[in-house]
Amino acid sequence: MTKKNSQLGAIRESDEGELKERIKRLEEELFQHRLKRFTNQLENTNLIKSARREIARCRTVLAARVHGTETAREKQPQVEEK
């Protein structure tokens, strides 16, 4: 399983409150990354892109739940792959 798919699985398993908290945390993180980029202290500018995309994933899942096209999944135990 790729990193993106594991992130998406974790997002889909979260309830609405957890998703809203995650979005809030990511927006604060995004602000800090942008501030560091403006002051030339950010070495990895890809962090901005990844934070924006994760925010979009969370908002997409929330919107799908509001429209009824998706329901919250039950948390499943992690299975280790060899």
Backbone hydrogen bonds, N-H to C=O, Kabsch-Sander energy under -0.5 kcal/mol:
donor,donor_aa,acceptor,acceptor_aa,energy
6,S,2,T,-2.1
7,Q,3,K,-2.2
8,L,4,K,-2.5
9,G,5,N,-2.2
10,A,6,S,-2.0
11,I,7,Q,-2.3
12,R,8,L,-2.5
13,E,9,G,-1.5
14,S,10,A,-0.8
14,S,11,I,-0.8
19,L,15,D,-2.2
20,K,16,E,-2.4
21,E,17,G,-2.1
22,R,18,E,-2.4
23,I,19,L,-2.5
24,K,20,K,-2.2
25,R,21,E,-2.5
26,L,22,R,-2.6
27,E,23,I,-2.5
28,E,24,K,-1.9
29,E,25,R,-2.3
30,L,26,L,-2.8
31,F,27,E,-2.2
32,Q,28,E,-2.2
33,H,29,E,-2.4
34,R,30,L,-2.5
35,L,31,F,-2.4
36,K,32,Q,-2.5
37,R,33,H,-2.4
38,F,34,R,-2.3
39,T,35,L,-1.7
40,N,37,R,-1.4
41,Q,36,K,-3.4
42,L,36,K,-1.0
43,E,41,Q,-0.6
45,T,43,E,-0.8
47,L,44,N,-1.5
48,I,45,T,-1.0
49,K,45,T,-0.8
50,S,46,N,-2.3
51,A,47,L,-2.1
52,R,48,I,-2.3
53,R,49,K,-2.1
54,E,50,S,-2.0
55,I,51,A,-2.2
56,A,52,R,-2.1
57,R,53,R,-2.3
58,C,54,E,-2.2
59,R,55,I,-2.6
60,T,56,A,-2.3
61,V,57,R,-2.2
62,L,58,C,-2.3
63,A,59,R,-2.5
64,A,60,T,-2.3
65,R,61,V,-1.9
66,V,62,L,-2.0
67,H,63,A,-2.2
68,G,64,A,-0.6
69,T,64,A,-1.9
70,E,64,A,-1.1
73,R,12,R,-1.5
80,E,78,Q,-0.5
